[in-house]
Amino acid sequence: MREATTRALSLASESFIAAAGPGGQNVNKVATAVQLRLDVYALRLPPEVFTRLRTLAGSRMTAKGEIVLTARRFRTQEANRADARERLAELIEDAHDLPARRAKSRLNRIGKVQRLAGKKIRSTVKAGRGKVQLD
C-alpha cells in the first residue's frame, strides 16, 4: 500500500448506521452498515492526483472535500468496515495511477479512401429513408 493510502485510512472516521434491505430482525436491531468519511484536504495530495481523485469519487465527494463511502453489502460490522476501507484504498490508489496516453491512429491513403467510400454508402442508404413522394 502506498503512503497516502495508509495515511488516508488512519485519518478516516467511521460511523455505523442501520442498513436497509433483507436481514430480518437483525437489520432492525443492529447498525451494521459503515459510513466512512475522509477529509481529502488533510491528505495534502498533489494537484493532479487530487483532480483525478475528485473525478473518480464523483458524487461520493462532498462540497467540503470529504469522501463519504457507505458499505452495507455484508451482514456484519467487521466485514462492512473491511469492505469500506478496501474501497477507499482502491480509490486513492487509482487516483495515483497516471492515465495511459492515447496513441494517435494513423491511416494510410487506402484506409482513408475506404473510410470515405463507406461514408458515401451510408449516406445514400440514409438518403433513401426520406419521405416518399407520390407523383
C-alpha positions as CSV (number, residue, x, y, z in Angstrom):
1,M,0.0,0.0,0.0
2,R,1.2,3.5,-0.7
3,E,2.0,6.0,2.0
4,A,-1.1,8.2,1.0
5,T,-3.4,5.2,1.3
6,T,-2.2,4.2,4.8
7,R,-2.3,7.9,5.9
8,A,-5.9,8.1,4.5
9,L,-7.0,5.0,6.4
10,S,-5.6,6.5,9.6
11,L,-7.4,9.8,9.0
12,A,-10.8,8.3,8.1
13,S,-13.6,8.3,10.6
14,E,-16.1,5.5,10.8
15,S,-19.7,5.6,12.0
16,F,-22.2,2.7,12.0
17,I,-25.7,3.2,10.6
18,A,-28.7,0.9,10.2
19,A,-28.6,-0.9,6.9
20,A,-31.6,-1.2,4.7
21,G,-32.7,-4.4,2.9
22,P,-33.1,-8.0,3.9
23,G,-31.8,-9.4,7.1
24,G,-34.9,-9.9,9.3
25,Q,-34.8,-8.9,12.9
26,N,-31.0,-8.4,12.7
27,V,-31.3,-5.4,10.4
28,N,-33.7,-3.7,12.8
29,K,-31.6,-4.2,15.9
30,V,-28.0,-3.9,14.8
31,A,-26.3,-1.0,13.0
32,T,-24.1,-3.0,10.6
33,A,-23.6,-0.6,7.7
34,V,-20.4,1.5,7.9
35,Q,-20.2,5.1,6.7
36,L,-16.5,6.1,6.1
37,R,-15.6,9.8,5.9
38,L,-12.3,11.1,4.8
39,D,-11.2,14.8,4.5
40,V,-9.2,14.8,1.3
41,Y,-7.6,18.1,2.1
42,A,-5.9,16.5,5.1
43,L,-4.1,14.1,2.8
44,R,-2.2,17.0,1.1
45,L,-2.2,15.3,-2.3
46,P,-0.5,16.8,-5.4
47,P,-3.0,18.8,-7.5
48,E,-3.1,16.4,-10.4
49,V,-3.8,13.4,-8.0
50,F,-6.4,15.5,-6.2
51,T,-8.1,16.3,-9.5
52,R,-8.2,12.6,-10.6
53,L,-9.5,11.6,-7.1
54,R,-12.3,14.2,-7.4
55,T,-13.2,12.8,-10.8
56,L,-13.1,9.2,-9.6
57,A,-15.1,9.9,-6.5
58,G,-17.9,11.7,-8.3
59,S,-20.9,12.1,-6.2
60,R,-19.2,10.4,-3.2
61,M,-17.2,13.6,-2.7
62,T,-19.0,16.5,-0.9
63,A,-18.6,20.2,-1.5
64,K,-16.5,20.4,1.7
65,G,-13.9,18.0,0.2
66,E,-15.0,14.9,2.1
67,I,-15.3,11.4,0.6
68,V,-18.2,9.5,2.0
69,L,-18.3,5.8,1.4
70,T,-21.2,3.6,2.7
71,A,-20.6,-0.1,2.9
72,R,-23.7,-2.3,3.6
73,R,-23.0,-5.3,1.4
74,F,-22.4,-7.7,4.3
75,R,-24.3,-8.5,7.5
76,T,-21.5,-7.8,10.0
77,Q,-19.8,-4.6,11.0
78,E,-16.4,-6.1,10.6
79,A,-17.0,-7.2,7.0
80,N,-18.5,-3.9,6.1
81,R,-15.7,-2.0,7.7
82,A,-13.1,-4.0,5.7
83,D,-15.1,-3.5,2.5
84,A,-15.3,0.3,3.0
85,R,-11.5,0.5,3.8
86,E,-10.7,-1.6,0.8
87,R,-12.8,0.5,-1.5
88,L,-11.3,3.7,-0.1
89,A,-7.7,2.4,-0.6
90,E,-8.6,1.3,-4.1
91,L,-10.0,4.7,-4.9
92,I,-6.9,6.5,-3.7
93,E,-4.5,4.1,-5.5
94,D,-6.4,4.6,-8.7
95,A,-6.1,8.4,-8.4
96,H,-2.3,8.0,-8.1
97,D,-2.1,6.0,-11.3
98,L,-1.3,8.1,-14.4
99,P,-3.8,7.5,-17.2
100,A,-2.4,5.8,-20.3
101,R,-1.6,8.2,-23.1
102,R,-3.7,7.8,-26.1
103,A,-1.8,6.8,-29.3
104,K,-2.9,8.7,-32.3
105,S,-4.3,6.5,-35.0
106,R,-2.5,6.5,-38.3
107,L,-4.4,5.9,-41.5
108,N,-2.7,5.4,-44.9
109,R,-4.1,6.7,-48.1
110,I,-6.0,3.4,-48.9
111,G,-7.6,3.4,-45.5
112,K,-8.8,7.0,-46.0
113,V,-10.3,6.1,-49.4
114,Q,-12.1,3.1,-47.9
115,R,-13.5,5.1,-45.0
116,L,-14.8,7.8,-47.3
117,A,-16.4,5.2,-49.6
118,G,-18.1,3.6,-46.6
119,K,-19.4,7.1,-45.5
120,K,-20.8,7.6,-49.0
121,I,-22.6,4.2,-49.0
122,R,-24.2,5.1,-45.6
123,S,-25.3,8.5,-46.8
124,T,-27.1,7.0,-49.8
125,V,-28.8,4.4,-47.5
126,K,-29.9,7.2,-45.2
127,A,-31.0,9.5,-48.0
128,G,-33.3,6.7,-49.3
129,R,-35.1,6.7,-45.9
130,G,-36.7,10.1,-46.6
131,K,-40.4,10.9,-47.3
132,V,-41.9,9.1,-50.2
133,Q,-43.0,11.4,-53.0
134,L,-46.4,10.4,-54.6
135,D,-46.1,11.9,-58.1
